[in-house]
Amino acid sequence: MSIDDRMPPTGLGQTNWTDEQRAEFLRRRRARNLLLLGALAGFCLIIYAVAIVKLHEYGQMW
């Protein structure tokens, strides 16, 4: 018995989406990904700024 016989087909390649729905989904996913990238970059900048201020405040940087 092979693995293909035991597992039911998932149907990942079959959707009932129209081309317009697929394009809308991709557009929204791209926008969400860019928003998450911006949020993560902003968080990193805040952490970096806090670290710089703390290091300068305690005289360990310059």
Residue, then its C-alpha position, 0 to 999 in steps of 0.5 A: m500500500s503506497i502513501d497515495d492510497r492512504m491519504p485523501p486528495t486535498g484538491l489544492g489545485q482546484t478552486n472555484w475562484t474567477d480570475e477577478q477574485r484571484a487578482e483581488f486576493l493577490r492584491r490584498r495579500r500583497a498589501r497585507n504583506l507590505l503592511l506587516l513588513g512596515a510594522l516589523a521595520g518600524f518595531c526594529l527601528i524603535i528597538y534600535a533607537v532605544a538601544i542607541v539612547k540607552l548606550h549613549e545615556y550610560g556612556q558606553m558608546w562614545 
